[in-house]
Amino acid sequence: MANFLLLFDLDGTLIDTVPDLANALNEVLGERGYAPLAPREVQAMIGDGVPALVARGFAARGADPAEASVALPRFLAVYEANAANLSRPYPGVRDTLVELRRRGYRTAVCTNKPQRATIAVLRGLDLSDLFDGIAGGDHFAVRKPDPGHLLGLIAELDGRKERAAMIGDNENDAAAAHAAGLPLILMRYGYARVDPATLGAAALLDHFTELPATLARLGLTA
């Protein structure tokens, strides 16, 4: 039997990435003469991938959508070079991942953040060695909330959806997990734009360190 595979969202689940995303977005906005956005404003724009983040940032300053498209490559360059400057894993993330892998779970990242940026932040925070696979938002032809993002990563790792679960924080994680037929665990502390309690999760966690006991309680054993 294949070891149980845990698919993790990144932003708002494993890592608080708002500071570096906000800095990169504000640098690009500033280069084009726009006022900066507050971190809390940027947080509300996260979750649907970088193109959506940049489009929302420029829209918030009244810019033409075409200007956001032109600025996208510059944002990616700035962000990838600074992806781990201020971003930090949530409390207990590294130790919990180490413990889960010690127990026999396989772990992977499934995020709408572009692949290169995802690898940059994981390497910068010394977390990349804790994952068997990484699927950013441009890794497949589809991304969350499309279930193909999750199912594609499971297939890539020779897993089975009957032996996998999604751990995330927002609406896209929930929609993708439900459509794929995967158990869903959500973190309350993340970047969801709605109450996580409304998203049909099997469990809601206040702290990442609760995950091993929650998996055991749900019968999702390695």
MIVOTI-425185 format. One record per residue (C-alpha): x, z, y. Coordinates in steps of 0.25 Angstrom, whole numbers, padded with zeros to 4 digits, always signed. Example, Ala and Ser with C-alpha at 12.3 -4.5 7.8 and 13.67 -1.06 7.14 Angstrom:
+0049+0031-0018/+0055+0029-0004/
% end
This chain:
+0000+0000+0000/+0005-0004+0014/+0009+0008+0023/-0002+0010+0034/+0001+0002+0046/-0002+0009+0060/-0004-0001+0071/-0001+0005+0085/-0004+0000+0099/+0007+0002+0109/+0002+0005+0123/-0006+0017+0124/-0004+0021+0109/+0011+0022+0107/+0017+0021+0121/+0012+0023+0135/+0017+0010+0141/+0009+0011+0154/+0021+0014+0163/+0030+0002+0159/+0018-0007+0159/+0014-0002+0173/+0028-0004+0178/+0029-0018+0173/+0015-0022+0178/+0018-0016+0192/+0032-0023+0193/+0025-0036+0190/+0014-0033+0200/+0024-0029+0210/+0032-0042+0209/+0019-0049+0213/+0015-0040+0224/+0005-0032+0218/+0004-0016+0219/+0007-0008+0206/-0004-0003+0197/-0004+0012+0192/+0000+0015+0178/-0015+0019+0175/-0020+0006+0180/-0010-0001+0171/-0014+0007+0159/-0028+0002+0160/-0023-0012+0159/-0015-0010+0146/-0020-0014+0132/-0023-0029+0132/-0008-0034+0132/+0001-0037+0144/-0006-0050+0149/-0018-0041+0151/-0010-0030+0157/-0004-0039+0167/-0017-0046+0171/-0024-0033+0173/-0013-0028+0182/-0013-0040+0191/-0028-0041+0191/-0028-0026+0196/-0020-0031+0208/-0029-0043+0210/-0019-0053+0206/-0023-0067+0200/-0023-0067+0185/-0013-0079+0185/-0003-0069+0192/-0004-0060+0181/-0001-0071+0171/+0011-0075+0179/+0016-0061+0179/+0015-0058+0164/+0029-0062+0160/+0035-0054+0171/+0027-0042+0167/+0032-0044+0152/+0046-0045+0157/+0046-0032+0165/+0038-0024+0155/+0046-0028+0143/+0059-0024+0150/+0053-0010+0154/+0043-0008+0143/+0049+0006+0139/+0054+0011+0152/+0042+0021+0154/+0033+0019+0142/+0033+0030+0132/+0027+0033+0118/+0016+0042+0118/+0020+0056+0113/+0023+0057+0098/+0023+0042+0096/+0037+0040+0090/+0036+0052+0081/+0022+0049+0076/+0026+0035+0073/+0039+0040+0066/+0030+0049+0058/+0020+0039+0054/+0030+0030+0049/+0037+0041+0041/+0023+0043+0035/+0023+0028+0031/+0015+0021+0041/+0019+0008+0047/+0017+0006+0062/+0016-0006+0071/+0013-0009+0085/+0001-0018+0089/+0000-0019+0104/-0005-0029+0114/+0008-0028+0122/+0017-0040+0120/+0027-0039+0108/+0039-0039+0117/+0034-0028+0126/+0030-0020+0114/+0043-0021+0107/+0050-0018+0121/+0043-0005+0123/+0044+0000+0108/+0059-0003+0108/+0060+0004+0121/+0054+0016+0116/+0061+0016+0103/+0048+0014+0095/+0050+0000+0089/+0056+0006+0076/+0043+0013+0073/+0035+0000+0071/+0034-0009+0059/+0028-0020+0068/+0024-0023+0082/+0013-0033+0087/+0012-0035+0102/+0001-0042+0109/+0008-0055+0108/+0013-0054+0093/+0000-0060+0087/-0010-0071+0093/-0019-0059+0095/-0019-0045+0100/-0027-0033+0101/-0039-0032+0101/-0038-0043+0091/-0037-0037+0077/-0027-0048+0074/-0016-0040+0081/-0017-0028+0072/-0020-0036+0059/-0008-0046+0063/+0001-0034+0064/-0004-0028+0051/-0002-0041+0044/+0012-0043+0050/+0016-0030+0044/+0010-0033+0030/+0000-0022+0032/-0015-0021+0029/-0026-0017+0039/-0031-0007+0029/-0018+0000+0031/-0017-0001+0046/-0022+0006+0058/-0022+0004+0073/-0017+0015+0083/-0020+0012+0097/-0026+0016+0110/-0036+0006+0116/-0047-0004+0115/-0039-0016+0109/-0033-0007+0098/-0047-0002+0094/-0053-0016+0094/-0041-0022+0086/-0041-0011+0076/-0056-0012+0074/-0056-0027+0072/-0045-0026+0063/-0051-0015+0055/-0040-0005+0057/-0042+0010+0059/-0040+0014+0074/-0033+0026+0080/-0033+0027+0095/-0025+0035+0105/-0033+0041+0116/-0021+0042+0126/-0019+0026+0127/-0023+0015+0136/-0038+0013+0131/-0047+0008+0142/-0059+0015+0135/-0061+0028+0128/-0053+0027+0114/-0064+0035+0108/-0073+0023+0109/-0064+0013+0102/-0067+0017+0087/-0054+0023+0083/-0053+0031+0070/-0045+0042+0078/-0042+0044+0093/-0028+0051+0096/-0024+0059+0108/-0009+0059+0103/-0001+0049+0095/+0004+0061+0086/-0010+0062+0080/-0008+0049+0073/-0002+0053+0060/-0013+0064+0057/-0024+0054+0062/-0020+0043+0052/-0020+0054+0041/-0034+0058+0045/-0039+0044+0045/-0033+0041+0031/-0023+0031+0037/-0011+0035+0028/+0002+0028+0027/
% end
